[in-house]
């Protein structure tokens, strides 16, 4: 959608949502009869914790900076339901906040069947946060039992920096992997600046990991696969994979990763792991 059209749509949406609320519904004292129905701009601004001028600019369709927190406040002030809140975010920021994407982390049966059909290739799906939301048996055999992990452990950035097992599997390749994963995380964070979930994760990792604390301020950003993956499984030994990643067309906040055995030895060792 063209920016001017998008901002015009945003302005009209805000005006219609404001017009449907009375002061009493918004918890404000009644001020008698009004020439036009609904809340005044100043009242929405007051309820949202922003200046009247700033909110007026937003309703005029001006191209101004908007944070997730302010949109949350406006959505609460205008008493938007879940669908309307998503619409507000898409018009204002052109994508959903991280927690809304997280709420939708349910993949289709077809996608799960695709993962299962990869056989000896560890395959998994991540969201914008780099949470692992789906996987196949091969991935669990190599990278750990995802089904037993907490929400924090299912975040691949958290696990990269905090899990001794990940360091064991990657050995001398850990730093390269960690920097790559962190650069992906930084690129993702650029879509959700100031989002509470991201701020909490960054704060926790800053406290818990010396490497994260050192590398995060470097602002490295990138997307895409790592290429060849060299892993050292505690029982299977050396495993070498070529990595393929792609977005899901009808859910572009999901990334599918498939690590394909790069040689016959890796394929044979994966077959054995799957039998255990």
C-alpha positions as CSV (number, residue, x, y, z in Angstrom):
1,X,0.0,0.0,0.0
2,X,1.3,3.5,-0.9
3,X,2.3,5.4,2.2
4,X,-0.1,8.3,1.5
5,X,-3.0,5.9,1.1
6,X,-2.0,4.0,4.2
7,X,-1.7,7.1,6.3
8,X,-5.0,8.4,5.0
9,X,-6.6,5.0,6.0
10,X,-5.1,5.3,9.4
11,X,-6.4,8.8,9.9
12,X,-9.9,7.8,8.8
13,X,-9.8,4.7,11.0
14,X,-8.9,6.7,14.1
15,X,-11.6,9.3,13.5
16,X,-14.3,6.6,13.1
17,X,-13.2,4.8,16.3
18,X,-13.1,8.1,18.2
19,X,-16.6,9.1,16.9
20,X,-18.3,6.0,18.3
21,X,-17.2,6.6,21.9
22,X,-19.0,8.9,24.3
23,X,-17.1,10.5,27.2
24,X,-19.0,8.4,29.7
25,X,-18.0,5.2,27.9
26,X,-14.4,6.3,28.1
27,X,-14.6,7.1,31.8
28,X,-14.6,10.8,31.4
29,X,-17.1,13.3,32.9
30,X,-19.9,14.3,30.5
31,X,-19.6,17.8,29.1
32,X,-23.2,18.2,27.9
33,X,-24.3,18.2,24.3
34,X,-21.7,18.2,21.5
35,X,-22.0,19.4,17.9
36,X,-20.4,16.1,16.7
37,X,-20.6,12.7,18.4
38,X,-17.8,10.9,20.1
39,X,-14.7,11.9,21.9
40,X,-12.7,15.0,21.1
41,X,-9.1,14.7,19.9
42,X,-7.9,16.2,23.1
43,X,-9.7,13.6,25.2
44,X,-8.1,10.8,23.2
45,X,-4.7,12.4,23.6
46,X,-5.3,12.8,27.4
47,X,-6.3,9.1,27.7
48,X,-3.3,8.0,25.6
49,X,-0.7,10.1,27.4
50,X,0.3,12.1,24.3
51,X,0.0,15.8,23.4
52,X,-3.0,17.1,21.5
53,X,-0.8,18.3,18.7
54,X,0.8,14.9,18.2
55,X,-2.5,13.1,18.2
56,X,-3.9,15.7,15.8
57,X,-1.0,15.1,13.4
58,X,-1.7,11.3,13.6
59,X,-5.3,11.9,12.7
60,X,-4.3,14.2,9.9
61,X,-2.3,11.4,8.3
62,X,1.1,13.0,8.8
63,X,4.1,10.7,8.5
64,X,5.3,10.8,12.1
65,X,7.1,8.3,14.3
66,X,4.8,6.0,16.3
67,X,5.9,3.5,18.9
68,X,4.2,0.3,19.9
69,X,3.6,1.6,23.4
70,X,1.8,4.7,22.2
71,X,-0.3,2.6,19.8
72,X,-1.2,0.3,22.7
73,X,-2.3,3.4,24.7
74,X,-4.4,4.7,21.8
75,X,-5.9,1.3,21.3
76,X,-6.9,1.1,25.0
77,X,-8.3,4.7,24.9
78,X,-10.4,3.9,21.9
79,X,-11.4,0.5,23.3
80,X,-10.3,-1.4,20.2
81,X,-11.0,-5.1,20.1
82,X,-8.3,-7.6,19.0
83,X,-9.1,-7.3,15.3
84,X,-9.2,-3.5,15.4
85,X,-5.9,-3.4,17.3
86,X,-4.2,-5.5,14.6
87,X,-5.6,-3.2,12.0
88,X,-4.2,-0.2,13.8
89,X,-0.8,-1.7,14.0
90,X,-0.7,-2.7,10.3
91,X,-1.8,0.8,9.3
92,X,0.6,2.6,11.6
93,X,3.7,0.3,11.6
94,X,2.9,-2.0,8.6
95,X,3.2,-5.1,10.8
96,X,2.0,-6.6,14.0
97,X,3.6,-6.2,17.4
98,X,5.7,-9.1,18.5
99,X,3.3,-10.3,21.1
100,X,0.4,-10.6,18.5
101,X,2.6,-12.6,16.2
102,X,3.5,-14.8,19.2
103,X,-0.2,-15.3,19.9
104,X,-0.6,-16.7,16.5
105,X,2.2,-19.3,16.7
106,X,0.0,-22.2,15.5
107,X,1.2,-23.7,12.2
108,X,-1.0,-25.6,9.8
109,X,-1.1,-29.4,9.5
110,X,0.5,-29.1,6.1
111,X,3.5,-27.2,7.4
112,X,4.0,-29.7,10.2
113,X,3.7,-32.5,7.6
114,X,6.4,-30.8,5.5
115,X,8.7,-30.7,8.5
116,X,8.1,-34.3,9.3
117,X,8.7,-35.3,5.7
118,X,12.3,-34.0,5.8
119,X,13.4,-37.3,7.3
120,X,17.2,-37.1,8.1
121,X,17.2,-33.3,7.7
122,X,16.7,-31.4,10.9
123,X,13.9,-28.8,10.1
124,X,12.2,-26.2,12.2
125,X,10.2,-23.0,12.0
126,X,11.0,-19.7,13.8
127,X,9.0,-16.5,14.2
128,X,10.1,-12.9,14.2
129,X,11.5,-13.3,17.7
130,X,13.5,-16.3,16.6
131,X,11.4,-18.5,18.8
132,X,11.3,-22.1,17.6
133,X,7.6,-22.8,17.2
134,X,7.7,-26.1,15.3
135,X,10.2,-28.8,14.5
136,X,10.7,-32.4,13.3
137,X,12.1,-35.4,15.0
138,X,15.5,-35.0,13.4
139,X,15.8,-31.5,14.8
140,X,15.0,-32.7,18.3
141,X,17.6,-35.5,17.9
142,X,20.4,-33.1,17.1
143,X,19.5,-29.8,18.9
144,X,17.7,-31.1,22.0
145,X,14.2,-32.1,23.0
146,X,12.2,-28.9,22.1
147,X,9.0,-30.4,23.5
148,X,10.5,-30.3,27.0
149,X,11.8,-26.8,26.8
150,X,10.4,-23.7,28.4
151,X,9.3,-20.7,26.4
152,X,12.7,-19.0,27.1
153,X,14.6,-22.0,26.0
154,X,12.7,-22.2,22.8
155,X,14.0,-18.8,21.9
156,X,17.1,-19.6,19.7
157,X,18.9,-16.5,20.7
158,X,18.5,-17.1,24.4
159,X,19.5,-20.7,24.0
160,X,22.5,-19.9,21.8
161,X,24.0,-17.7,24.6
162,X,22.7,-19.5,27.6
163,X,22.8,-23.3,26.8
164,X,26.0,-25.3,27.5
165,X,24.6,-28.0,25.2
166,X,24.6,-25.5,22.2
167,X,28.2,-24.7,22.9
168,X,29.0,-28.4,23.0
169,X,27.3,-29.1,19.7
170,X,29.0,-26.1,18.0
171,X,32.4,-26.2,19.7
172,X,34.8,-23.9,17.8
173,X,32.0,-22.7,15.5
174,X,29.9,-21.3,18.4
175,X,31.1,-17.7,18.1
176,X,30.4,-17.6,14.4
177,X,26.9,-19.0,14.9
178,X,26.2,-16.8,17.9
179,X,27.2,-13.6,16.1
180,X,25.1,-14.6,13.1
181,X,22.1,-15.4,15.3
182,X,22.5,-12.1,17.2
183,X,22.7,-10.1,13.9
184,X,19.4,-11.8,12.8
185,X,17.9,-10.8,16.2
186,X,19.1,-7.2,15.8
187,X,17.5,-7.1,12.4
188,X,14.2,-8.4,13.8
189,X,14.4,-5.9,16.7
190,X,14.4,-3.1,14.1
191,X,10.8,-4.0,13.3
192,X,9.7,-3.7,16.9
193,X,11.7,-0.9,18.5
194,X,10.6,-0.4,22.1
195,X,8.4,-3.4,22.2
196,X,8.2,-4.7,25.8
197,X,9.0,-8.3,25.0
198,X,12.2,-7.4,23.1
199,X,13.3,-4.9,25.7
200,X,12.9,-7.6,28.4
201,X,14.8,-10.2,26.4
202,X,17.6,-7.8,25.6
203,X,17.8,-6.7,29.3
204,X,18.0,-10.3,30.6
205,X,20.6,-11.3,28.1
206,X,22.7,-8.2,28.9
207,X,22.7,-9.3,32.5
208,X,23.3,-13.0,31.9
209,X,25.8,-13.1,29.0
210,X,29.2,-11.4,28.7
211,X,29.3,-12.1,25.0
212,X,25.8,-10.6,24.4
213,X,26.7,-7.5,26.4
214,X,29.8,-7.0,24.3
215,X,28.4,-7.7,20.9
216,X,24.9,-6.2,21.1
217,X,26.1,-2.5,20.9
218,X,27.9,-3.3,17.7
219,X,24.6,-3.2,15.8
220,X,25.4,-5.9,13.3
221,X,22.3,-6.8,11.2
222,X,21.7,-9.5,8.6
223,X,19.2,-12.1,7.4
224,X,19.6,-15.3,5.6
225,X,21.0,-18.8,6.2
226,X,24.4,-19.5,7.7
227,X,25.5,-21.8,4.9
228,X,27.3,-25.0,6.0
229,X,26.6,-26.1,9.5
230,X,29.2,-28.2,11.4
231,X,27.8,-29.9,14.5
232,X,29.3,-32.3,17.0
233,X,26.6,-34.5,18.4
234,X,27.5,-36.1,21.8
235,X,26.7,-39.6,20.6
236,X,26.6,-39.5,16.8
237,X,29.7,-37.4,16.3
238,X,30.5,-35.1,13.5
239,X,27.4,-33.9,11.5
240,X,27.7,-31.6,8.5
241,X,24.7,-29.9,7.0
242,X,23.9,-27.4,4.2
243,X,21.3,-25.0,5.4
244,X,18.3,-23.8,3.4
245,X,15.8,-21.1,4.7
246,X,12.7,-19.6,3.3
247,X,9.6,-17.6,4.4
248,X,6.1,-19.1,4.5
249,X,4.1,-17.2,1.8
250,X,0.9,-16.9,3.8
251,X,2.7,-16.3,7.1
252,X,5.8,-14.2,6.2
253,X,6.7,-13.8,9.9
254,X,7.6,-17.5,9.9
255,X,11.0,-18.8,8.6
256,X,11.5,-22.4,7.7
257,X,15.0,-23.8,8.2
258,X,16.1,-27.1,6.8
259,X,19.6,-28.5,7.5
260,X,20.3,-31.1,4.8
261,X,23.0,-33.7,5.3
262,X,26.0,-32.6,3.3
263,X,27.5,-36.1,2.9
264,X,26.7,-39.8,3.1
265,X,28.3,-40.1,6.5
266,X,26.0,-37.4,8.0
267,X,23.0,-39.0,6.4
268,X,23.9,-42.4,7.8
269,X,24.5,-41.0,11.3
270,X,21.1,-39.1,11.2
271,X,19.4,-42.4,10.2
272,X,20.9,-44.0,13.3
273,X,19.9,-41.2,15.5
274,X,16.3,-41.4,14.3
275,X,16.2,-45.1,15.2
276,X,17.3,-44.5,18.8
